[in-house]
């Protein structure tokens, strides 16, 4: 199926217009307390009225001169195209944090492991809870990414083979182990576990254009949505009870009971290493979903900062559906503008990854 062109970027004229005052600096009008701030292009919002906070960043987070590596930018933006799928991803500091000069608590990791059609694409996003260190979100993304990357070839093979039960079981244990590391790091820093934790959501897919399987897993609040034929579907899976790792059939594939996942996830072998008690790590149930995408679908994985307004303000979903329903992937700048559509009463960080299926 031929790929539709992405939205064309805006092209500026090749030269200045003499009548436009291109080289003439604007002189701001004087206000009661000095020069008036010139308004920027109006920020878009949906709902009954504009949000309380400014639309643009106001203050930077305080910096420690001995830990400058801990600073995080206000916004990160990424994108790629592999076979039939186009990816866009971003993490954006919320209006409240921008106003208060707090760091972005959300973290985003995008990675490709391997080469060619055998490559595995991995997206992880994490959201630190209020009062928790923003470093926890980056830690769990990095730890999960490292474990996935070390076993990328076999994970990609399991995805292509439709071994849903094996993937669910292995990724569940991998996630538990990563939360165990968060608790250990909290103890090292003399913090309570709730002061060094984060909700995490991940997406796995192969670069093989013949494989349409999209695998989601994670713990905690957030959203998984699919735009199909102009309508949003909330796909966020119900949390799985502990021990509920049955081998259910994968949509579009047949499960093969005799297949066994051979991925080395770095999980301690029982009897040879200390075991982390599962009821304690993580504190919320594990979520998993594997399904086959269709041409024309748009899959949206996001943190709670975007999932909550999508569920709470119907106009936001309607506006995004109108922009994305034709299946044409936006450019990076357009995607940023789409995801930061503002809604009064929702001022948290927003992190999102969207996949457009050609």
ZINOR-V610579 format. One record per residue. N is the residue number from 1. SS is DSSP state (hx for helix, st for strand, lp for the rest). PHI is phi as a letter, one per 20 degrees, with the letter a starting at -180 (none if undefined). D_LAST is the distance of its C-alpha to the last C-alpha in Angstrom with 1 decimal. Layout:
# ZINOR-V610579
n:N ss:SS phi:PHI d_last:D_LAST
n:N ss:SS phi:PHI d_last:D_LAST
This chain:
# ZINOR-V610579
n:1 ss:lp phi:none d_last:7.1
n:2 ss:lp phi:f d_last:7.7
n:3 ss:lp phi:e d_last:5.9
n:4 ss:lp phi:f d_last:7.7
n:5 ss:lp phi:f d_last:10.5
n:6 ss:lp phi:f d_last:11.3
n:7 ss:lp phi:g d_last:14.4
n:8 ss:lp phi:f d_last:17.2
n:9 ss:lp phi:f d_last:19.9
n:10 ss:lp phi:f d_last:23.3
n:11 ss:lp phi:d d_last:25.7
n:12 ss:lp phi:e d_last:29.3
n:13 ss:lp phi:g d_last:32.1
n:14 ss:lp phi:f d_last:33.7
n:15 ss:lp phi:b d_last:37.1
n:16 ss:lp phi:f d_last:39.0
n:17 ss:lp phi:e d_last:40.5
n:18 ss:hx phi:g d_last:44.3
n:19 ss:hx phi:e d_last:44.5
n:20 ss:hx phi:e d_last:42.0
n:21 ss:lp phi:m d_last:44.3
n:22 ss:lp phi:f d_last:41.8
n:23 ss:lp phi:d d_last:44.5
n:24 ss:lp phi:e d_last:46.4
n:25 ss:lp phi:f d_last:46.0
n:26 ss:lp phi:f d_last:45.8
n:27 ss:lp phi:d d_last:48.9
n:28 ss:lp phi:f d_last:48.3
n:29 ss:lp phi:f d_last:50.7
n:30 ss:st phi:e d_last:53.2
n:31 ss:st phi:d d_last:52.9
n:32 ss:lp phi:g d_last:55.6
n:33 ss:lp phi:d d_last:54.6
n:34 ss:st phi:o d_last:53.6
n:35 ss:st phi:g d_last:50.7
n:36 ss:lp phi:f d_last:48.1
n:37 ss:lp phi:f d_last:44.6
n:38 ss:lp phi:f d_last:42.3
n:39 ss:lp phi:f d_last:39.5
n:40 ss:lp phi:e d_last:36.0
n:41 ss:lp phi:g d_last:33.1
n:42 ss:lp phi:f d_last:33.1
n:43 ss:lp phi:f d_last:30.7
n:44 ss:lp phi:f d_last:28.6
n:45 ss:st phi:b d_last:29.4
n:46 ss:st phi:c d_last:29.0
n:47 ss:lp phi:o d_last:31.8
n:48 ss:lp phi:f d_last:35.4
n:49 ss:lp phi:a d_last:36.4
n:50 ss:lp phi:f d_last:35.6
n:51 ss:lp phi:f d_last:35.5
n:52 ss:lp phi:f d_last:38.8
n:53 ss:lp phi:e d_last:37.9
n:54 ss:lp phi:f d_last:37.1
n:55 ss:lp phi:f d_last:33.5
n:56 ss:lp phi:d d_last:33.9
n:57 ss:lp phi:g d_last:35.3
n:58 ss:lp phi:d d_last:39.1
n:59 ss:lp phi:c d_last:40.5
n:60 ss:lp phi:e d_last:39.6
n:61 ss:lp phi:f d_last:40.4
n:62 ss:lp phi:f d_last:43.8
n:63 ss:lp phi:d d_last:43.7
n:64 ss:lp phi:d d_last:45.9
n:65 ss:lp phi:f d_last:47.1
n:66 ss:lp phi:e d_last:47.2
n:67 ss:lp phi:c d_last:43.7
n:68 ss:hx phi:f d_last:41.5
n:69 ss:hx phi:f d_last:38.8
n:70 ss:hx phi:e d_last:38.3
n:71 ss:lp phi:f d_last:37.3
n:72 ss:lp phi:c d_last:33.7
n:73 ss:lp phi:f d_last:32.1
n:74 ss:lp phi:f d_last:31.4
n:75 ss:st phi:b d_last:27.6
n:76 ss:st phi:c d_last:25.2
n:77 ss:st phi:b d_last:21.7
n:78 ss:st phi:b d_last:19.1
n:79 ss:st phi:a d_last:15.6
n:80 ss:st phi:a d_last:13.7
n:81 ss:st phi:b d_last:10.6
n:82 ss:st phi:c d_last:10.5
n:83 ss:lp phi:l d_last:8.7
n:84 ss:lp phi:e d_last:5.1
n:85 ss:st phi:c d_last:6.1
n:86 ss:st phi:d d_last:8.0
n:87 ss:st phi:d d_last:11.4
n:88 ss:st phi:c d_last:14.1
n:89 ss:st phi:b d_last:17.5
n:90 ss:st phi:b d_last:21.0
n:91 ss:st phi:c d_last:24.4
n:92 ss:st phi:c d_last:26.8
n:93 ss:lp phi:f d_last:30.5
n:94 ss:lp phi:f d_last:31.6
n:95 ss:hx phi:g d_last:33.9
n:96 ss:hx phi:f d_last:36.8
n:97 ss:hx phi:f d_last:36.6
n:98 ss:hx phi:f d_last:36.3
n:99 ss:hx phi:f d_last:39.5
n:100 ss:hx phi:e d_last:41.4
n:101 ss:lp phi:m d_last:40.6
n:102 ss:lp phi:d d_last:39.1
n:103 ss:lp phi:f d_last:36.5
n:104 ss:lp phi:f d_last:32.9
n:105 ss:lp phi:e d_last:33.1
n:106 ss:st phi:f d_last:29.4
n:107 ss:st phi:c d_last:28.0
n:108 ss:st phi:c d_last:24.6
n:109 ss:st phi:c d_last:23.9
n:110 ss:st phi:c d_last:20.7
n:111 ss:st phi:b d_last:21.2
n:112 ss:st phi:d d_last:20.0
n:113 ss:st phi:d d_last:22.4
n:114 ss:lp phi:n d_last:22.7
n:115 ss:lp phi:c d_last:21.3
n:116 ss:hx phi:m d_last:18.7
n:117 ss:hx phi:f d_last:16.7
n:118 ss:hx phi:e d_last:19.5
n:119 ss:lp phi:f d_last:18.9
n:120 ss:st phi:d d_last:18.7
n:121 ss:st phi:d d_last:17.1
n:122 ss:st phi:c d_last:19.4
n:123 ss:st phi:c d_last:19.6
n:124 ss:st phi:c d_last:22.9
n:125 ss:st phi:c d_last:24.3
n:126 ss:st phi:c d_last:27.9
n:127 ss:st phi:c d_last:30.1
n:128 ss:st phi:f d_last:33.9
n:129 ss:lp phi:f d_last:36.1
n:130 ss:lp phi:f d_last:38.6
n:131 ss:lp phi:n d_last:41.6
n:132 ss:lp phi:e d_last:39.8
n:133 ss:lp phi:f d_last:39.3
n:134 ss:lp phi:f d_last:36.0
n:135 ss:hx phi:f d_last:36.3
n:136 ss:hx phi:f d_last:35.7
n:137 ss:hx phi:f d_last:32.0
n:138 ss:hx phi:f d_last:31.6
n:139 ss:hx phi:f d_last:33.6
n:140 ss:hx phi:f d_last:31.7
n:141 ss:hx phi:f d_last:28.3
n:142 ss:hx phi:f d_last:30.0
n:143 ss:hx phi:f d_last:31.7
n:144 ss:hx phi:f d_last:28.7
n:145 ss:hx phi:f d_last:26.7
n:146 ss:hx phi:f d_last:29.6
n:147 ss:hx phi:f d_last:29.9
n:148 ss:hx phi:f d_last:26.3
n:149 ss:hx phi:f d_last:26.4
n:150 ss:hx phi:f d_last:29.5
n:151 ss:lp phi:c d_last:28.0
n:152 ss:hx phi:f d_last:24.4
n:153 ss:hx phi:f d_last:24.7
n:154 ss:hx phi:f d_last:26.0
n:155 ss:hx phi:f d_last:23.8
n:156 ss:hx phi:f d_last:20.7
n:157 ss:hx phi:f d_last:22.5
n:158 ss:hx phi:f d_last:23.2
n:159 ss:hx phi:f d_last:19.6
n:160 ss:hx phi:f d_last:18.6
n:161 ss:lp phi:e d_last:21.8
n:162 ss:lp phi:m d_last:21.1
n:163 ss:lp phi:e d_last:24.4
n:164 ss:hx phi:f d_last:24.0
n:165 ss:hx phi:f d_last:27.7
n:166 ss:hx phi:f d_last:28.3
n:167 ss:hx phi:f d_last:25.6
n:168 ss:hx phi:f d_last:26.9
n:169 ss:hx phi:f d_last:30.5
n:170 ss:hx phi:f d_last:30.0
n:171 ss:hx phi:f d_last:27.9
n:172 ss:hx phi:f d_last:30.4
n:173 ss:hx phi:f d_last:33.3
n:174 ss:hx phi:f d_last:31.6
n:175 ss:hx phi:f d_last:31.1
n:176 ss:hx phi:g d_last:34.7
n:177 ss:hx phi:f d_last:36.0
n:178 ss:hx phi:f d_last:34.2
n:179 ss:hx phi:f d_last:35.9
n:180 ss:hx phi:f d_last:39.1
n:181 ss:hx phi:f d_last:38.8
n:182 ss:hx phi:f d_last:38.4
n:183 ss:hx phi:f d_last:41.6
n:184 ss:hx phi:f d_last:43.4
n:185 ss:hx phi:f d_last:42.4
n:186 ss:hx phi:f d_last:43.7
n:187 ss:hx phi:f d_last:47.0
n:188 ss:hx phi:f d_last:47.3
n:189 ss:lp phi:e d_last:46.9
n:190 ss:lp phi:l d_last:49.4
n:191 ss:lp phi:d d_last:46.8
n:192 ss:lp phi:f d_last:46.3
n:193 ss:hx phi:g d_last:43.1
n:194 ss:hx phi:f d_last:41.8
n:195 ss:hx phi:e d_last:42.3
n:196 ss:lp phi:b d_last:39.9
n:197 ss:lp phi:b d_last:36.9
n:198 ss:st phi:a d_last:33.3
n:199 ss:st phi:f d_last:30.6
n:200 ss:st phi:c d_last:27.6
n:201 ss:st phi:c d_last:24.0
n:202 ss:st phi:c d_last:21.8
n:203 ss:st phi:c d_last:18.3
n:204 ss:st phi:c d_last:17.8
n:205 ss:st phi:b d_last:15.0
n:206 ss:st phi:e d_last:15.1
n:207 ss:lp phi:e d_last:13.6
n:208 ss:lp phi:f d_last:13.5
n:209 ss:lp phi:f d_last:10.2
n:210 ss:lp phi:e d_last:12.0
n:211 ss:lp phi:d d_last:12.8
n:212 ss:lp phi:d d_last:10.7
n:213 ss:st phi:f d_last:13.9
n:214 ss:st phi:c d_last:14.3
n:215 ss:st phi:d d_last:18.0
n:216 ss:st phi:d d_last:19.8
n:217 ss:st phi:b d_last:23.5
n:218 ss:st phi:r d_last:26.1
n:219 ss:st phi:b d_last:29.4
n:220 ss:lp phi:n d_last:30.4
n:221 ss:lp phi:f d_last:29.1
n:222 ss:lp phi:q d_last:25.6
n:223 ss:st phi:b d_last:22.6
n:224 ss:st phi:c d_last:19.4
n:225 ss:st phi:c d_last:17.5
n:226 ss:st phi:c d_last:14.3
n:227 ss:st phi:e d_last:13.3
n:228 ss:st phi:c d_last:12.5
n:229 ss:lp phi:l d_last:13.3
n:230 ss:lp phi:n d_last:15.1
n:231 ss:st phi:c d_last:17.2
n:232 ss:st phi:e d_last:17.7
n:233 ss:st phi:c d_last:18.7
n:234 ss:st phi:e d_last:21.0
n:235 ss:lp phi:d d_last:20.2
n:236 ss:lp phi:g d_last:22.8
n:237 ss:lp phi:f d_last:24.7
n:238 ss:lp phi:f d_last:28.4
n:239 ss:lp phi:g d_last:30.4
n:240 ss:st phi:e d_last:31.5
n:241 ss:lp phi:f d_last:35.3
n:242 ss:lp phi:g d_last:36.9
n:243 ss:lp phi:n d_last:37.0
n:244 ss:lp phi:e d_last:34.3
n:245 ss:lp phi:c d_last:32.2
n:246 ss:lp phi:f d_last:32.0
n:247 ss:lp phi:e d_last:29.6
n:248 ss:lp phi:e d_last:27.4
n:249 ss:lp phi:f d_last:24.9
n:250 ss:lp phi:e d_last:21.3
n:251 ss:lp phi:f d_last:18.9
n:252 ss:lp phi:n d_last:17.4
n:253 ss:lp phi:c d_last:20.0
n:254 ss:lp phi:d d_last:23.7
n:255 ss:lp phi:f d_last:25.9
n:256 ss:lp phi:d d_last:28.5
n:257 ss:lp phi:g d_last:31.6
n:258 ss:lp phi:e d_last:33.3
n:259 ss:lp phi:f d_last:30.6
n:260 ss:lp phi:c d_last:31.7
n:261 ss:lp phi:f d_last:29.9
n:262 ss:lp phi:d d_last:31.5
n:263 ss:lp phi:f d_last:30.2
n:264 ss:lp phi:e d_last:32.9
n:265 ss:lp phi:e d_last:32.2
n:266 ss:lp phi:m d_last:35.7
n:267 ss:lp phi:e d_last:37.0
n:268 ss:lp phi:g d_last:40.8
n:269 ss:lp phi:f d_last:42.2
n:270 ss:lp phi:g d_last:44.5
n:271 ss:lp phi:n d_last:48.1
n:272 ss:lp phi:d d_last:47.4
n:273 ss:lp phi:b d_last:46.2
n:274 ss:lp phi:g d_last:46.6
n:275 ss:lp phi:d d_last:44.3
n:276 ss:lp phi:e d_last:42.8
n:277 ss:lp phi:f d_last:43.5
n:278 ss:hx phi:g d_last:40.2
n:279 ss:hx phi:f d_last:41.6
n:280 ss:hx phi:e d_last:41.9
n:281 ss:lp phi:c d_last:38.7
n:282 ss:lp phi:f d_last:36.4
n:283 ss:lp phi:f d_last:38.1
n:284 ss:lp phi:d d_last:35.1
n:285 ss:lp phi:f d_last:33.4
n:286 ss:st phi:e d_last:30.4
n:287 ss:st phi:c d_last:27.0
n:288 ss:st phi:b d_last:24.4
n:289 ss:st phi:b d_last:21.3
n:290 ss:st phi:c d_last:19.0
n:291 ss:st phi:b d_last:16.3
n:292 ss:st phi:e d_last:13.3
n:293 ss:lp phi:e d_last:10.0
n:294 ss:lp phi:d d_last:8.3
n:295 ss:lp phi:g d_last:5.0
n:296 ss:lp phi:n d_last:5.7
n:297 ss:lp phi:f d_last:7.9
n:298 ss:st phi:c d_last:9.4
n:299 ss:st phi:d d_last:12.0
n:300 ss:st phi:c d_last:15.1
n:301 ss:st phi:d d_last:17.9
n:302 ss:st phi:b d_last:21.1
n:303 ss:lp phi:f d_last:24.8
n:304 ss:hx phi:f d_last:27.4
n:305 ss:hx phi:f d_last:27.8
n:306 ss:hx phi:d d_last:24.6
n:307 ss:hx phi:f d_last:24.5
n:308 ss:hx phi:f d_last:28.0
n:309 ss:hx phi:f d_last:27.5
n:310 ss:hx phi:f d_last:24.3
n:311 ss:hx phi:e d_last:26.4
n:312 ss:hx phi:e d_last:29.6
n:313 ss:lp phi:c d_last:28.6
n:314 ss:hx phi:g d_last:26.5
n:315 ss:hx phi:f d_last:26.1
n:316 ss:hx phi:f d_last:24.1
n:317 ss:hx phi:f d_last:21.4
n:318 ss:hx phi:f d_last:21.6
n:319 ss:hx phi:f d_last:21.3
n:320 ss:hx phi:f d_last:18.2
n:321 ss:hx phi:f d_last:16.6
n:322 ss:hx phi:f d_last:17.6
n:323 ss:hx phi:f d_last:16.1
n:324 ss:hx phi:d d_last:12.7
n:325 ss:lp phi:f d_last:12.3
n:326 ss:lp phi:f d_last:10.7
n:327 ss:lp phi:m d_last:7.4
n:328 ss:lp phi:e d_last:8.6
n:329 ss:lp phi:f d_last:9.4
n:330 ss:lp phi:f d_last:13.2
n:331 ss:lp phi:f d_last:15.3
n:332 ss:hx phi:f d_last:17.7
n:333 ss:hx phi:f d_last:20.5
n:334 ss:hx phi:f d_last:18.6
n:335 ss:hx phi:f d_last:17.3
n:336 ss:hx phi:g d_last:20.9
n:337 ss:hx phi:f d_last:22.2
n:338 ss:hx phi:f d_last:20.0
n:339 ss:hx phi:f d_last:20.9
n:340 ss:lp phi:e d_last:24.6
n:341 ss:lp phi:g d_last:25.2
n:342 ss:st phi:e d_last:28.6
n:343 ss:st phi:c d_last:30.3
n:344 ss:lp phi:f d_last:34.1
n:345 ss:lp phi:n d_last:35.3
n:346 ss:st phi:c d_last:32.3
n:347 ss:lp phi:c d_last:33.1
n:348 ss:lp phi:e d_last:31.9
n:349 ss:lp phi:g d_last:29.6
n:350 ss:st phi:c d_last:25.8
n:351 ss:st phi:c d_last:23.4
n:352 ss:st phi:b d_last:19.7
n:353 ss:st phi:c d_last:16.4
n:354 ss:st phi:c d_last:13.1
n:355 ss:st phi:d d_last:9.7
n:356 ss:st phi:d d_last:6.5
n:357 ss:st phi:e d_last:3.8
n:358 ss:lp phi:e d_last:0.0
